[in-house]
Amino acid sequence: MPQPHTQADSDARRILRQALAAVDPETAVAKTLHVEGDRLWGGDFSWRRGRRGRMILLGAGKAAGPMARAAEALLAEFDMEGLLVTKYGHSVPLERTELIEAGHPLPDQNGLRGGRKLLALAEAAGPDDLVLCLISGGGSALLPAPVAGVTLQDKLQATDLLLRAGADIHELNTLRKHLSRIKGGGLARAAEPASLLTLAISDVIGDRPDVIASGPTVPDPSSFADALAVVSRYGLAAALPANVMAYLQRGLAEPALETWKPAEPTLPSGYLVVAGIDQAAAAARAAAAELGYRSEILTTSLCGEARDAAARLVEEARRRQRQMSPGEGPLCLVAGGETTVTVTGNGVGGRNQEFALAAALELEGGSGITLLAAGTDGTDGPTDAAGAIADGETALRGRRLGIDAGRYLNNNDSYHFFDRLDDLIKTGPTRTNVMDLTLVLIKPGRPA
């Protein structure tokens, strides 16, 4: 980890570490599941193991490994088998559960293999069994199970086109659900007549079960018409693979192809969100207070284009700074959520690095404001960084090195800008994912 340039830099990194610790997947699962004899509880859901009852552990996501490790420890006395899919580099040792690594954010052949095996295990579950589904961020891309007539390459192309167009997670998942045998309640359908308990770590605004990992175990309120509306919104009808468009059009005419709907019969089931951005933001606020900051959670639903959201947040920080008296103590503003980036350049970066670079330009010439933006999963876009940190000196330091912040931003090349300044935030895989966290540390200073 690079040495912090300022005390505010050091404080922001420390606050981030404590926020990440608060959404540790292993701890979250251990706090949620309770076992007494042959009975398992999770919230209001309970299941009693019968003479032939088995525990089948299924799921996917960046936190799949630690979640499974906690479940294995708690359920040591139960007959168990299972399969989970996680992102490359996110595995942990497991004793009774197979863990497959696969591609994210773009699905690959390992994910396809994992999806097929997972469906087979779900379909083999009987009425005395419990399917314990562990879901976390990334689960949607990690479990590709294309419908008949659509290939993995078709889905790859469709996903890539939507990502590049700036589609948000809800829009991406609406399309994915209608091209999948697992998403949109497909896994729950496959698991009938077993009991089903889902534990989820939320990486979406509002913690909606039908959106987290594209809702494999809950009814889907979206429709084929909604999926086609997303395609139309971004003008992608001609660019999408012909097989994808043909299947979406077919779905409009054949109700049997629709995803699992709320009105359909359900199996005995429970769904619990065990960690999310609210916990991370609360921990960040508490960590800042321990360091002597007045601290406030601005929002846990930050969204929109990254550079626009950065401008709004910097303006709020400036407003707060103008209200400070010269000797007043520092303030920490906490914001959680997930922005998007419309890619027009050919550089490398992610939404948090782009957010920080846009903020650096807004802050240029001022002092007293430091902003850190990071993905809680430790990966921002297709890079090895979680995000970046910026202040009023960032753009100037870049020019001293012969690099212009505005040009790098226009080329969507935030990674290489911050890499030159040694201002990337690199945590490595955190094996959790509760969206993004932005910290703004403010003290009296010179306005930009």
N, C-alpha and C positions, 0 to 999 in steps of 0.2 A: 504494500500500500504506500503510495507517495506520501512524503511528509507534508502536512498541512502548511499553507502559506501564512495563515493568520489564526488568531484564537477562534474567531467565528467559524473558520473552516474546520478546525479541530472539533469544536462543539457540535457542528452540524453532523459530522461523521459519527460522533459518539451517540447523538440522538437517534440517528438512523439504525445503528447497531442494536440499541435497546428496543426500538420499534419492531425490528425483525425478530428479536427473541420472543416478543409477546405473541407472535403468530406461528410459533414452532409447531409443525404438524403432529409430531409425536406426543407432545404435551396436550394438544387440543383433543386428540382421540382418547388419550388416557383419562382425561377429565370427563369425557362424555359417556363412555361405555362402562357398565357395571355388571359384574358377574357374581351370582350367588348360587352355588350348587350347579344345577342344570338349567338355570334361567339366566337370560341375558336381558339387560335393560339399556335403552338409549332414549332419553327423554320420556315421552309417554308410550313409546313402543316397547313391547316385551315379547320374548320368544322362549318357549321351553323346549329343550332338546328331548325328543322322544327316543325310543329304543333304536330307531333307524335314522334319526335325524342327523344331517351333516351340515357343516358350515362351509359355504363356498364363497371365497373372497375374490371379488372382481373389481375392476376399475382402471382408472388412468389419470395421469396428470403429473405435473412436476413435483408434487408432494407425495406421490403414490408410495415411494419407498418408505419414508418415515411413518406414514400413516399405517402401512401394513406391518411395520415392525412393532408398533404399539399394539395393534390388534393381535398379532401373534403372541405377544407377551401376556396379554389379558386373557386370551382364549386358549391357553396352553393345554387345558384338559378336554377340549372339544376336538372331535374328528374334523379335520380341516384340509381343504385343498383350494388352490386358487391361482389366479393369473392377473397381473397388473402390467400396464404399459407406461413407461416414463420416458422423459427426454434423455437423449444421449448425455452421459456424464452425471446423471442424477440418481444412479442406482445406489442402494445400500444392501449389505448382506441380509438375506432372509433365510429362514430355516425350512418353511413348509409352503412357501408361495413362490411361484415362478414370476420373475420380473424381466420384462423385455424392454430394451431401449429402442426408441424409434425417433423419427424426424419431427421437428417442430421449429417454425410455424407451418412448414409445408410437409404434408404426409409423405411417407415413403413405404417401401416394400415391407420393412419390419413392422410398421404400424398395421399394414394390411394383414400380415400373418397373425399379429396379435389380435386384431379384431375378429378374425375368423375363429381363432381358438377360444376367445372369450365368449362369443356367441354359442359355440358348441358346449361349453361348460354350463352356460345359463340354460340352454335347452335341455340339458341332462338333469337339471334340478327337479326333485320330486316334491310332493305335498308336505313331507315332513322336514324338508330342508330349509335353511335360511341362506339367502344370498345377501351377503354384506358387501355393499358397493361403496368404494372409496373414490371420491371424485375431487379433482382439484384443477386449477388453471392449466390450460394446455390439453386437457382431456379430449376436446373436440378434434383437434388436429392429430392427436396420437392414436385415435381409434377410427381410422377410415374403414368403412365397410360399404362400398358402393352398391347401390341398387342394381338390379339386372339391367344390362344394356349400357351402363355407365362404367368406364374404367377408372382406375386410380389416376392415370394421366389426365383424364378429363377433369377430375376433381381438383387435381393440382393446378391445372391451367385456370379453372374457374376461381379457385381461392386466391391465386396470385393476382389475377386481374382485379378482384375486389379489393385486396390489400393495397395495391398500387393506386387504385382509384380513391382510397381514403375511406372505405366502408368501415363502420364501427362494428363492435363485437355482436350487437343484436342483428345487424344486417347480415354479417357473415354467417351467423348461426342459423338464421332463417333459411338461407340457401342450403347450408350443410345438412340440416335436418331432413330436407326433402330429397336429398340424394343419398341417404344413408339408411342402413338396416338396423343401426344401433341408436342413433340420436333420435330426439323427438319421441321418447318413450319406447323405442325399439327394443332396448335391453330388458325393460320390464315385461314387455309382451313375450320375449323369449324365455323369461324366467318363470312364467306361470306353469304350474300352480304353487310354486314355492312362496314362502314369506320373503319379504324384501325390506332391508334397512339400508338407507343411503346416508353416509356421512360426507359432507362437502366442505371444502375450503373455498370460499367465494372469491372470484377474481372479476366480478361484474358489479356495476353500480346497482344498488337496490337488492342485492343478494337473491335475485329471482331464480328459483330452482329450474325453471324451464330454459334459462339462459346459461347457467353454469355448465360448462362442457357440453352445451347443446342439449341438456336435459334428457339423458339416456333413460332415466327411471321415473320420469313424471310426464303427465299429459302435456301436449304441445298446443298452445292456443293459436299458433300461426298456421297458415295454409299455403297451398300451391300458388294461390293468387298473390299472397304476400311475397313469396319468393320471386315471382315474376315482376312484381312491383319494384323490388330491389334492383333487379337486372335493368329495368327500364329507367330507374332513377339515375343510374350511372352510365346509361347509354351503351350497355355491353351486349345487347342481344346479338349483334352481328359478330362480336369477338368471341363469345363463349363457344365451346365445342358443340357441334351439331347434336351429339348424343345427349348433352345436358339440356339443351333447349327442347329437344324432342320429348324427353322424359317429363320436364316441367309442364309442357303443353298437354301431354297425356294425362298427367295428374289432375288437371282441371276437369277432364272428362270422365275420370274413373275414381269415384269416391273411395273405393277399396284400397287405393294406393296412398291415401292420406296417412299422416302420422297419427299417433295415439291421441285421442281427443278426451277432454275432461268428462264428457258424458258417458264414456265407455266404462264397463265394469272393471274394478281394480282388485288386485290381490292384496292380502294383508301386508301393509307396508308402513314405513315411517321415513321421514326425511329431516335431517338436522344439519344446519350450517354451523360448523364447529369453530370456524375462524374467518375473519374478514377484515376489510379496511378499517372498520370502526375500532377494532381492538388495536390495530397498529397505530392509528392516529391518536388514540387515547394514551398509549404507551409513549409516543413521541412527545405529547404534551407534558406528561409526567416527567419524562427525562429532561426536558428543557427546564421545567420548574426546578428540578434538583440542581441544575447548573446556574440558577439564579435568574432565569428569564421569566418575565410574565408571558404566559403562553395561552394560545387560543386556537381552537380548531375552526378554520374558516368554512370548510366544506369537505365532505367525503364523496362528492359527486362531480368533481372537476372533469370537464369533457370539452370537446370541440377541437379545432385545429390547434396544434401545439403552440405555434408561434403567436396565435391570437390569444390563447389562454395565458401565455407567458406575459404578454403586454398588459392584460387585465390584472394579473397578480402583481406585477411590478408597480402598476399605478396605485393599487391598494396599499402596497408597501410604502410607496412614497407619501401617500396621504397619511398613513400612520406615523411616518417619520416627521412630517411637518407638524404634527400635533405634539411631538415630544419636546420637553424642556431640556436645556443643555445638560443638566446633571441626571436626567432620568435614566433608570435602569433599562436593560435591553428587553426586546420583545421577540417572541418566536411565534410565527404564524404557521399553522400546519394545514396542508391541503392534500386530500387523497382523491383518487379517481383514475381516469384513463383517457388521455387525449389521442388524437389521430394525426397522421402526417400524409399530406398529398404529395407524392414523390414526383418531382419534375426534373431533378438533376440525376447525376450518375455517381454520387458520392456514397459514403457509408455512414450509417448512424442509426439512431432509434429515436422514438418520440421524446424520451427524457433528455437525451443529449441535444436534440433539436430545441426542446423547451428551454434548456439552460443557455444555449447559444443565442436564441432570440432574446432571452432575458439579459444576457451580457450586453447586447447592443442597446437595449432600453436603459440599462444601468450606467452606461459609459459616461465617464466624467463626474459621477457622483461618488459618495463614500458612505459607509455605515450600513449597507445592505448586502447580505450574502445569501445566495439561493442555491439550494441543492435539490436536484430532481433525480429520482432513481426508481427503477422497477424493483419491487420486493422479491422477484424471483432471481435477481442477480444478473439478468440478461435483458439488455435493451436492444431490440431489433436484432439483426444478424451480427452481433458483436460480442466481445468478451467483457464488456463493461455493463454495469447496472445503470449508469447515468453519468452526470457530471455536475460540477460545482462552478459558480460564477459570481463575480462581484463587479464593482465599478472599474476595476483595473484590468479585467480580463481582456477586453478588446485591445487596450493599449499594449498589454504584454504581448498579444499576438502580433501587432504591428512591429514591435521591436524585433520579433523573430522573422519578419518579412511575410506574415500571413494575415489576410484581411478577413475579419469575422463575417462581414456582410457577404462576401463572395462565397465563403464556405457554407453559409446558411442557404444561399440561393442554389447551391449545388447539392443540398442535402448531405453535406459532408462534415457533420458535426464531430464525428469520431476522430477524424484526423486532425481537426483543429485542437480539440481538447487533449489529444494524445501528445501533441507538440508542447503543450503547456504543462503537462503532467497533472491535469485536472480531471481526469476520468475517475469515476467511482467504480472500483473493481472489488466486488465481494466474493466472486466465485459463485457457483450454484448454491442458493440458499435452501433449496428443496422445499420452498413454500411459494405461494403466489396469491397476493391479495390486492392486485392492481399496483398502482404507482403511488409514491409518497413524495411530496414536495415540502421542503422546509425553507422558510424565509426568516433569517435572523436580522433584526433591525436594532440599531442604536443611533443616537443623535449623530448626524453627519452632514456632509455637504450635498445638497440636491443636485441631480444630474442636469 
